Every structure is written in structure tokens, then in C-alpha cells.
Amino acid sequence: VFAGPAHADTYPSRQITLIVPFAAGGPTDIIARIVSDHMARTLGQTIVVENGAGAGGTTGSLRIARATPDGYTIMM
């Protein structure tokens, strides 16, 4: 009958990795860096942009698919 309040962790509490499955310097990479800069200022946390180019985006996509599903690895 009595339930205590649930306390969630504050997100984000550590660095976020943004994976871009295309080459550095391309349009997707440039947009990802602009967006990540704004996200970092808004969230107050570091966002690292990593390019995983190769195989038409499959290399970066596989990396995100194998990442721990905790919300700290995202894909552009």
C-alpha cells in the first residue's frame, strides 16, 4: 500500500559519444559537430564525435548496435 518515491539518476552523468557513420569533413559530420556543440552546452556534459566511416555506413552502425544500451552512445 505504501510506496516510496523512485529516484532516477540524473542524465547525463558522464561523457556522451556521438557516432557519425560517415567520413570526417562531410556534411553529416559538420552537422553532427554543430548539433553536439549545442547539446553539450545544454546538457552540461562533454560530447565526443567519432567518425566510423566504411562500408557505406555499416561500420559505424554496427558500432552503435553493439554499444551498451544506456543512452550514452548515440548515432547521427
C-alpha angles and dihedrals in degrees: 000000000000118000126181122223117272115234116206125202116257112255123251105026095156142022119308122218118214112197119205110194093207138072122288115262095030125120094264091051093049092050091046091054093049092048093044091052091055092043091051092053092045096046096036092229136108117261117198117203113211124184116217101183122174143089093032094300096316094114094058092040092054090050092055091044090055095045121108107269095237100115095251096102114059134168132225 
